[in-house]
Structures are given as C-alpha cells and as structure tokens.
Amino acid sequence: MPSSVGFDPTSLQGKLQAWLEEQLPDAEHVTVAGLDAPKATGHSSETVLFDASWDEGGEHHEESFVLRTAPSGHTVFPTYDLGQQYEVMRRVASAAPEVPLPPLRWYESDPRHIGGEFIVMGRVDGVVPPDRLPYTMEGWLLETSTPEEQRTLQDSAIDTLARIHLIDWEAEGFGPLLDRPGLGATGLDQELRFYEDFLEWGRGDNPHERFYEVARWLRDNRPDPEPAPVLNWGDARIGNIIFRDHRPVAVLDWEMASIGPPQVDLAWFCLFERFFSQELGMPNLPGFAPMDEVVARYEAATGFEVGDLGWYTVWGAYRYALVMMRICQAESIAEIEGFPEDDNVATIMLDRLMEENA
C-alpha cells in the first residue's frame, strides 16, 4: 500500500525534525534519525519508525517513536479519524491501566507538517504473531514457543480483551466519542449500517450479490434482545498485540473501535483463530485451547454469559470479507495468485459459515 507520507527518508526527516522542535519548545539540539517504513504493518494505516534526541533542562534525551498516518492512495475504509483513535487509546489507558497500550505522545491534526494528520507513540519492544504468512505456518510463535508458552499467550490475550470489555464505557465518556446516531439507534445498528454503506462505497463495478444476501440475512436475524453493549476494541486478535515473554505489552489498532455487544469482539477473536487454522487447512498451534475453552475463560473473566456466537461469527466473517474485498482491489494485492477480489479465502469462509448458521 502506498505511504500517505510519500516515504522519502531525507525529506520526511527534515519535516519531522521541524515538527518535533515545535512540540519541544524548550529543547535544544533536536535531532531526528533512523527513519524506517516497515512493509508488514497492515493495510489500514501507514507506519514510520524514527529515533529522536534532544537536550532539555540540563538532561540529554533519546527516544524511539512510531508514527502512524492514514494511507493516501487506495484505502481500506472510507474515512480515517486518527484523532478519534488517539482519544480512544487515551481513555482506555486512563480507565484501565492494566490494559497495555503504547505510550501516547502526540496527535497532530494539521496536514501542513507531513501532508496528513498523524499519531506519534513511544516504541514498544516485543514481537507480534505474524499474519503473512500466518503464525500457524511459520514464525516465532510456531517455531520457537513451547505449547505452554503458546497457551500463556492465548490466555493472556483473552484476559486483555475481557479487561477492555469491563471498562465502564459510559462513565469514561466513550459514548459521545463513538456514537453515530445518523446510522442507527444502537451501536450494533450503527455498525450494520456502516458496513452496508461500506459495501456500496467499496464494491466498485462489481455488484457482489453474495454480500448483499449476507447483509439481508444479518438484518433479518440480528440478536433480539440485543446484549448489553461494551467498548469493542474492533480488531480483536493476537496479530494486533505486541507480546513480550508471551504476554501482552501493547494493544494496537483501534480504528474499528465501537460500542456494541461483547460477542462482536469475542467472535472476531475466535474467527481469526479458525481462519488461520481450519480455513487454511493448517493445524492450530498445539498449545492453543479450543474455542469452547476460550469462551469459558472469557466468561469467567467478565461474568458475562456469551450464548450462541453463530450470528456474531457470520457478522465477523462478513466484515472481514468486505475488508478483503478492498485489499484485493489494490493492484499490489490483486496480482497475488489465490486472492481474487470475489473468491478468496475470506469469501469462501463466509460462504461456509452461512451454510453452518443460516
């Protein structure tokens, strides 16, 4: 995906240094160096790593930072609100210090500095289970972790999700931040409408009739009564967590945050474990617990009764298929054999889940 900052290390270094000098008006000898734009950073935002040093108050400071900005070319989502993402993370950090987040340093809304809004966070050392290729096929979690360590990672990830859901989202002010009354009365109403609009916006010249059929089924069979809402992380999966010693040290990627039933996040979490194993024809990690045990652990941690996740699993697969539709439309992805826009592993999984639940 093309970088929204048009990543040119020399040019961006000067712009970031000038910007950082504005953020540190009492500092001297401000220097920015070591810029790097890692390729494996997902599709919904762009990431630039950089180091900075400065002198202030008689002390020398050196820090490593992560800059995140929205892509400017082909985008996955219709809009990006980095200010909202920053505020969601800030409020989570305040409301639940036990949920590990990257150190938040600055949100910059003025595009004049580097060409778009951006977030700057402190860099967190650790490792992330890979998506490409998935952690069930290669990488540190499969190749060097014991089954006991794998189970520690899975358990600690679901415990972290439980802590997010236990935040008193109304008291902490998430309601006004995430409410979109123009899309519906409840958080789930709003999410259903958002992704219906997403389909209209993102389909291009392809009618994607199968997606419309699923959207109608989701509307007709939505949970009634709707469970009490919680703060939904949105992209709740181990691939969005930095781990150290197989325990979370930073929860990432809050662009899909919303208010809705806790089953939305839990089903998404379970869906990706199914996707990276069963749907790809791979055995799950030997240390990972089956999904019924994952759900039981979540229920014990939250006190919530989850019930049947069937509808929510289809809902997650539908959203994932829509996201994959957009990713496959990007020229660099569409050329990969096995990932056509219409029939890829995400749409095949959605079809299978519809057969299981419809």
Salt bridges, closest charged atoms under 4 A:
GLU22 OE1 - ARG112 NH2 3.59
ASP51 OD1 - ARG123 NH2 3.25
ASP55 OD2 - HIS29 ND1 2.92
ASP55 OD1 - HIS60 ND1 2.66
GLU62 OE2 - HIS60 NE2 3.11
GLU63 OE1 - ARG105 NH1 2.59
GLU87 OE2 - ARG90 NH2 2.61
GLU87 OE2 - ARG91 NE 2.74
GLU108 OE1 - HIS113 NE2 3.81
ASP110 OD2 - ARG112 NE 2.81
ASP131 OD2 - ARG237 NH1 2.82
GLU149 OE1 - HIS246 NE2 3.86
ASP155 OD1 - ARG151 NE 3.06
ASP155 OD2 - ARG297 NH1 3.49
ASP159 OD2 - ARG297 NH2 2.86
ASP189 OD1 - ARG222 NH1 2.14
GLU191 OE2 - ARG180 NH2 2.43
GLU196 OE2 - ARG219 NE 2.79
ASP197 OD1 - ARG193 NE 3.04
GLU209 OE2 - ARG216 NH2 3.08
GLU226 OE1 - ARG222 NH2 2.34
ASP235 OD1 - ARG237 NE 2.91
ASP253 OD1 - ARG68 NH1 2.40
ASP265 OD2 - HIS165 NE2 2.88
GLU279 OE2 - ARG274 NE 2.84
GLU279 OE1 - ARG352 NH1 2.22
GLU293 OE1 - ARG151 NH2 3.39
GLU341 OE2 - HIS208 NE2 3.27
ASP342 OD1 - HIS208 ND1 3.08
ASP343 OD1 - ARG210 NH1 3.02
ASP351 OD2 - ARG210 NH2 2.25
GLU356 OE2 - ARG274 NH2 2.85
